Amino acid sequence: MKTNNIVWFDSTTPMSTHFNDVYFNSEGAIAETRYVFIEANKLNERFLAHTQSIFTIGETGFGSGLNFIIAWQQFALFRQQNPDHPLKQLKFISIEKYPLQKTELVLIHQAIFDDQQLINLAKQLEKQWPCQYYQFGDVILNVVFGDISQFADHLICFNLLVNAWFFDGFSPDKNPDMWSTDLFTKLYQRTASKGTFSTFTAAGQVRRNLINAGFNVQKYKGYGKKREMLVGYKNSSPK
């Protein structure tokens, strides 16, 4: 089945018609997202250690909103368990050049979410999609519809410094603009002190581009059959 932005294989794996690449691994998509972005950025530990009222996550490539919904669930759990903690709000800012149609978004969510809490969060997003600004209680979402080259300017406009990056564009060989030294340099400048990043790829050129931008970069065990991925931080190791 094919729509404007995606084509489906075996009714389980959505692929971008613009980049000829999959949105996620259809086997264990949720577990992989938690591993690559939530755990690798050590988000729960960093929420607990955060002394300010707002924590900001930046993402390159909103796609289906999978990463956002999982991060939202993680933050909701943190707030439930730590109601008196000084960290009160999560800001999540992402960019998307080819926003999915609402019908496409719903189909993807129906294919991957079977946990009732995640289904409920997904439905809240679907209800307002496609907008560029959302407020879900103590979680704020900004989705910039445009080219990745515009992202740093939006971060400046919003006066945001990012505490954790999800670098999640399509594969570097199919979407090289998402992985350039120029982009990473601009995003490094909008990264908070001790801010972290994680990404599914371990491509040598991506690693070099991140290092050239200023990030400290380390290899990290990949998810499942993937041997390696990349993680890192700005300035000094996060607490």
C-alpha positions as CSV (number, residue, x, y, z in Angstrom):
1,M,0.0,0.0,0.0
2,K,1.3,3.4,-1.0
3,T,0.4,6.9,0.1
4,N,2.0,10.3,-0.4
5,N,4.9,9.8,2.0
6,I,5.1,6.1,2.8
7,V,4.9,2.7,1.2
8,W,4.2,-0.4,3.3
9,F,5.9,-3.7,3.1
10,D,4.1,-6.7,4.7
11,S,1.7,-4.2,6.4
12,T,4.3,-3.7,9.1
13,T,7.2,-1.7,7.8
14,P,6.7,1.9,6.5
15,M,9.3,3.2,4.1
16,S,9.7,6.9,3.0
17,T,8.9,7.5,-0.6
18,H,11.2,10.5,-0.5
19,F,14.4,8.7,0.9
20,N,13.7,5.1,0.1
21,D,14.5,4.1,3.7
22,V,12.5,2.7,6.5
23,Y,11.2,4.8,9.4
24,F,12.1,2.2,12.0
25,N,12.9,-1.4,12.5
26,S,9.5,-3.1,12.4
27,E,10.7,-5.8,14.8
28,G,11.0,-4.2,18.2
29,A,10.6,-0.6,17.2
30,I,9.6,0.6,20.7
31,A,12.4,-1.4,22.4
32,E,14.9,0.0,19.9
33,T,13.8,3.6,20.5
34,R,14.1,3.2,24.2
35,Y,17.6,1.7,23.9
36,V,19.0,4.1,21.3
37,F,17.5,7.4,22.5
38,I,16.2,7.0,26.1
39,E,18.8,4.7,27.6
40,A,21.8,5.9,25.6
41,N,21.1,9.5,26.7
42,K,20.6,8.2,30.2
43,L,17.4,10.3,30.4
44,N,16.0,9.0,33.6
45,E,19.2,9.6,35.5
46,R,19.6,13.0,33.9
47,F,16.0,14.0,34.8
48,L,16.8,13.1,38.4
49,A,20.0,15.1,38.4
50,H,18.5,18.1,36.6
51,T,18.2,21.2,38.8
52,Q,16.3,23.5,36.5
53,S,12.6,23.5,35.8
54,I,12.8,22.6,32.1
55,F,14.6,19.9,30.2
56,T,14.9,20.2,26.4
57,I,15.2,17.4,23.9
58,G,16.1,18.2,20.2
59,E,15.5,15.8,17.4
60,T,16.5,15.7,13.7
61,G,13.6,14.0,11.9
62,F,10.2,13.8,13.6
63,G,8.8,11.1,11.3
64,S,6.0,9.3,13.0
65,G,6.6,10.8,16.4
66,L,7.7,7.5,17.8
67,N,10.7,9.0,19.6
68,F,8.6,11.8,21.0
69,I,5.9,9.5,22.3
70,I,8.4,7.3,24.1
71,A,10.2,10.3,25.6
72,W,6.8,11.7,26.7
73,Q,6.0,8.4,28.4
74,Q,9.4,8.4,30.2
75,F,8.9,11.9,31.4
76,A,5.4,11.2,32.6
77,L,6.7,8.3,34.6
78,F,9.4,10.5,36.1
79,R,6.9,13.2,37.1
80,Q,4.6,10.6,38.7
81,Q,7.5,9.1,40.7
82,N,9.0,12.5,41.6
83,P,6.2,15.0,42.0
84,D,8.3,17.4,44.2
85,H,11.3,17.4,41.9
86,P,12.4,20.9,40.5
87,L,12.2,19.6,36.9
88,K,8.6,20.3,35.9
89,Q,8.5,20.5,32.2
90,L,9.8,18.7,29.1
91,K,10.3,20.6,25.9
92,F,10.7,18.6,22.7
93,I,11.7,20.3,19.5
94,S,12.0,18.5,16.2
95,I,12.1,19.2,12.4
96,E,10.4,17.4,9.6
97,K,10.7,18.3,5.9
98,Y,7.9,15.9,4.8
99,P,5.2,15.7,7.4
100,L,3.0,12.6,7.3
101,Q,-0.6,13.0,6.6
102,K,-2.8,12.3,9.6
103,T,-4.0,9.0,8.0
104,E,-0.4,7.9,7.6
105,L,0.5,8.8,11.1
106,V,-2.5,6.9,12.5
107,L,-1.7,3.8,10.4
108,I,1.9,3.7,11.7
109,H,0.8,4.2,15.3
110,Q,-1.7,1.3,14.9
111,A,1.0,-0.9,13.6
112,I,3.5,-0.3,16.4
113,F,1.7,0.6,19.6
114,D,0.0,-2.1,21.7
115,D,0.6,-0.7,25.1
116,Q,-2.5,1.2,26.2
117,Q,-0.6,4.2,27.7
118,L,1.3,4.6,24.4
119,I,-1.9,4.3,22.4
120,N,-3.5,7.0,24.5
121,L,-0.5,9.3,24.1
122,A,-0.4,8.6,20.3
123,K,-4.1,9.5,20.1
124,Q,-3.5,12.9,21.7
125,L,-0.9,13.7,19.1
126,E,-3.0,12.4,16.3
127,K,-6.0,14.5,17.4
128,Q,-4.0,17.8,16.8
129,W,-1.8,16.7,13.9
130,P,-0.5,18.4,11.8
131,C,0.3,21.4,14.0
132,Q,3.6,23.0,14.8
133,Y,3.0,23.7,18.5
134,Y,1.4,21.4,21.1
135,Q,1.1,21.5,24.9
136,F,0.2,18.3,26.6
137,G,0.2,19.3,30.2
138,D,3.8,19.5,31.3
139,V,5.1,18.4,27.9
140,I,5.5,20.9,25.1
141,L,6.2,19.8,21.5
142,N,7.4,22.0,18.7
143,V,7.6,20.5,15.2
144,V,9.3,22.7,12.6
145,F,8.1,21.9,9.1
146,G,11.0,22.7,6.8
147,D,14.5,21.8,5.7
148,I,17.1,20.7,8.2
149,S,19.2,23.8,7.2
150,Q,16.6,25.9,9.0
151,F,16.7,24.1,12.3
152,A,19.5,26.0,14.0
153,D,17.8,29.3,13.2
154,H,14.6,28.1,14.9
155,L,16.5,27.0,18.0
156,I,18.0,30.5,18.2
157,C,14.5,32.1,17.6
158,F,13.0,30.0,20.4
159,N,16.1,30.7,22.6
160,L,16.6,27.0,23.2
161,L,19.7,25.2,24.4
162,V,19.2,21.4,24.0
163,N,20.0,19.0,26.9
164,A,19.8,15.8,24.8
165,W,19.8,15.2,21.1
166,F,18.1,12.4,19.2
167,F,20.0,12.4,15.8
168,D,17.5,10.3,13.8
169,G,17.5,11.3,10.2
170,F,17.3,8.6,7.5
171,S,20.5,6.8,6.8
172,P,23.6,9.0,6.0
173,D,24.0,7.7,2.5
174,K,20.4,8.5,1.6
175,N,19.9,11.7,3.6
176,P,23.4,13.3,3.9
177,D,22.2,16.8,4.9
178,M,21.1,15.4,8.2
179,W,24.6,14.3,9.1
180,S,27.0,17.1,7.9
181,T,29.7,18.8,9.8
182,D,28.0,22.2,9.1
183,L,24.7,21.0,10.7
184,F,26.4,19.4,13.7
185,T,28.5,22.5,14.3
186,K,25.4,24.7,14.4
187,L,23.6,22.2,16.7
188,Y,26.6,21.9,18.9
189,Q,26.4,25.7,19.5
190,R,22.7,25.2,20.6
191,T,23.6,22.4,23.0
192,A,23.6,23.1,26.7
193,S,26.7,22.4,28.8
194,K,27.1,18.7,29.4
195,G,24.3,18.1,26.8
196,T,24.3,14.6,25.2
197,F,23.4,13.0,21.9
198,S,22.8,9.5,20.7
199,T,22.2,8.1,17.2
200,F,21.5,4.7,15.7
201,T,24.4,5.0,13.2
202,A,28.1,4.3,13.7
203,A,29.1,5.4,10.2
204,G,32.7,6.6,10.1
205,Q,31.9,9.9,8.3
206,V,29.2,10.7,10.8
207,R,31.6,10.1,13.7
208,R,34.2,12.3,12.1
209,N,31.6,15.1,11.5
210,L,30.4,15.0,15.1
211,I,34.0,15.2,16.3
212,N,34.8,18.1,14.0
213,A,31.7,19.9,15.3
214,G,33.1,19.7,18.8
215,F,31.3,16.7,20.4
216,N,33.1,14.1,22.4
217,V,32.1,10.9,20.6
218,Q,32.1,7.3,21.8
219,K,31.0,4.0,20.2
220,Y,28.2,2.2,22.0
221,K,26.8,-1.3,21.7
222,G,24.1,-1.2,19.0
223,Y,20.6,-2.5,19.4
224,G,19.9,-6.1,18.6
225,K,22.0,-7.4,15.6
226,K,23.5,-3.9,15.1
227,R,27.1,-4.0,16.3
228,E,27.6,-0.4,17.2
229,M,26.0,3.1,17.4
230,L,27.3,6.5,18.5
231,V,26.8,8.5,21.7
232,G,28.5,11.6,23.0
233,Y,28.4,14.9,24.9
234,K,29.4,18.5,24.9
235,N,32.4,19.8,26.9
236,S,32.5,17.3,29.8
237,S,30.9,14.0,30.8
238,P,27.3,14.4,31.9
239,K,26.5,13.7,35.5
